[in-house]
Amino acid sequence: MIPALQRVARSLGVLLVVLALTYAIFYMAPIDPALRMCGKPCSPTDLEAARGFMGFDRPWWAQLGSFLAAIVVGRTYGSGDVLVHCAAPCLGYSFQYHQDVTTLIGQRFPVTLSVAIGAVALQSVLGIAAGALAARRQGGIIDRVVAGISVIAASAPAFVVGLLAVVVVALRLDLLPSGGYESFVDGPGQWARHLILPWATLAFLNGAVYARLVRSSMIEQLGLDYARTARAAGLSERRIDRYALRNLALPLTTLVALDIGALLGGTVITERIFGLPGLGALLLDATSTADLPVIVGTTFLGSLLIVLANLAADLARPLLDRRLAVGGRRPATPTTQETSS
């Protein structure tokens, strides 16, 4: 129980550091969102009043404290007869959208969630299958093809792959929509059709990591003593593969969890290419218009999701191998008795 609490405490510490750095960077930059609210012409008195109304007239650490408090108790902007209330959990208020950031994120999050879950499922399945197949055909044509595709995927920019997918599949062949988003509630079929290209793009780019990890690890596993003992005992190659893949459960779980957290934080380039109104597009629009509350709110949420995903993977390790729950060292391979059973 104590190690779990320590992990939680470390995760909270990392989150606070990321949030503090975000405030320090964006709020110390030569950008004044109050100028947009003040309009033109804007006298120094009106500009100062706008800063006070938006809460930008205080040092960044004081604004950080107000941000953290607003998550728990909410926040009210302005004074007197002109008040804007942001209910808890308040992640700030966008005076450009005239909405609280929590509502904006809630409207965009289902889109990003749809992209992230589908992409991670596709890239993990294809990557693990390709890596296992390449390990079994080491040095052969399949191994070389998988290695070549992995190198291309790891080197290709996301916008190039996305644009090629749009031009070839959507515009030339007219097989799938080039962009946009349909809600799952309105129709699962159209929802999936609009997301196949984003899923495939992200799976191609990120699946190479899974393929390389599984290939190299399985080649190592299949050359160990337990694999040779299992073959001598008459076990099938498929069953030996299952034992080898079982030893990859921990690194693969960590990789999947981190990918989910990262994609849930927003896929800026992919969402922009395919016209998806997700968190990545929201963050990009906020950056171009200097909407600092939205920038901080989305950055905080993205950091929170990555930290939670990392924490979940960390806490899942003892569940995947109970020997880690008692502080023991996990053997790298199964025993001879296990492979012969």
BELPEPE-V84030 format. One record per pair of residues at least 4 apart in sequence whose C-alpha atoms are under 6 Angstrom apart, sorted by the first residue. I is the first residue (numbers start at 1). J is the second residue. If there is no record, write none. Layout:
I;J  I;J
This chain:
21;25  23;27  24;28  34;38  34;50  34;51  38;42  38;47  51;55  51;56  51;57  52;57  53;77  53;78  66;70  70;74  70;75  70;90  71;88  71;89  71;90  72;88  72;89  73;88  74;86  74;87  74;88  74;90  75;86  76;84  76;85  76;86  77;83  77;84  78;82  78;83  79;83  86;90  91;101  91;102  91;297  92;100  92;101  92;293  93;100  93;101  94;98  94;99  94;100  94;293  101;294  105;109  108;278  108;279  109;113  111;278  112;264  112;278  113;264  115;119  116;263  116;264  119;123  119;199  119;202  119;203  120;124  122;203  123;127  123;203  123;207  124;128  126;130  127;207  127;210  127;211  128;210  128;211  130;211  131;211  131;214  131;215  132;215  134;138  134;142  134;143  135;215  135;219  137;143  138;143  139;143  149;153  150;208  152;156  153;205  159;163  162;201  164;168  165;169  166;170  166;178  167;171  168;172  169;173  169;175  170;174  170;175  170;176  170;177  170;178  177;194  179;274  179;275  180;275  180;276  181;194  181;276  182;191  183;191  184;188  184;191  195;199  196;200  199;203  200;204  202;206  203;207  210;214  211;215  214;218  218;222  221;244  222;227  230;235  230;339  231;235  249;253  254;313  257;309  258;309  258;310  260;264  261;305  261;306  261;309  262;306  263;267  265;302  266;279  266;280  267;271  267;280  268;280  268;281  271;275  271;276  271;281  272;281  277;281  283;295  286;290  286;291  293;297  294;298  295;299  296;300  305;309  308;312  318;322  318;324  318;325  323;328  324;328
